[in-house]
Amino acid sequence: MSKNILITGSDGFVGKKLCARLKKNKQYSVQCIDIKDINLTKWEIVREKIRPFDKVVHLAAVSFVPESYKNPRKFYETNIISTLNVLELCKEFNAGMIFASSYVYGKPQYLPIDEEHPTSAINPYAESKIIGEKLCVAYHRDFGVKYAIIRPSNIYGKGQNERFLIPTIINQLSTGKISLQSSKPKRDFIHIDDIISVYEKIIEKDFDSIILNAGSGKSISVEKLVELVLSLSSKTDVKVNYKEQKRKNEVMDVVYDVSRAEKYLGWKPTVNLEEGIKKLL
């Protein structure tokens, strides 16, 4: 079993929690770095500052989709070059790459979506992740770098950036008015504790080349999500307004097939949405 683990993006939503969890495990020596501390797009800095490791969980990325339209260069430069540099380290150290991807399936051709579904970018952020995945595959083909690509659905939980959907809904509760773009899109939500469990289990695995979906296997509309939050909160008389504005390239429904992760990792999501919302409230 690998002993030396590198976590990039250690100050992010997932990275912070994963670093804390792994540091409690005496089997591992954990190196936690964040893109704010080490510029992962600069090869000379990366090579000098990062100690040898056996496996890396590469979480470091810029990730807010609306921002990717405003500043695509930042997304492509940060997400692609950092991945390339981390893969170069994997080649040098004979280490395994665990790549944190995203939803990369575009408008679904079928539901639930399994890992064989064609990938299709619908925004610059997703494109940067698809390119990152292709780099992992290329380094495996050309240099034997082992990889595991994790494709999470919509992660939520304590510590998430306030711009994302569930924190937005909860933060607006106190104002007595919830205002959102659209009531209709449906998403598959996975709790932070469940995605941390996926990374813990894949670190333990002797993988070669694997792609895994990580989600709940269920979807819920924005409207039903708001109703759930309201029913679990102590707030009454909250006005809800939907502008019913469709976002560019909006995907109307996402449901993951997570049977491969269940079989390969012996993993199942354990925190249902109601329980996860209660924890946040």
Secondary structure, DSSP 8 states (H G I E B T S, - for coil): ---EEEEESTTSHHHHHHHHHHHT-TT-EEEEE-TTTS-TT-HHHHHHH----SEEEE------HHHHHH-HHHHHIIIIIHHHHHHHHHHHHT-EEEEE------S-SSSSB-TTS----SSHHHHHHHHHHHHHHHHHHHH---EEEEEE-EEE-TT--TTSHHHHHHHHHTTTEEEES-S--EE-EEEHHHHHHHHHHHHHS--SEEEEEES-S--EEHHHHHHHHHHHSS--S-EEEE-----TT---B--B--HHHHHHH-------HHHHHHHH-
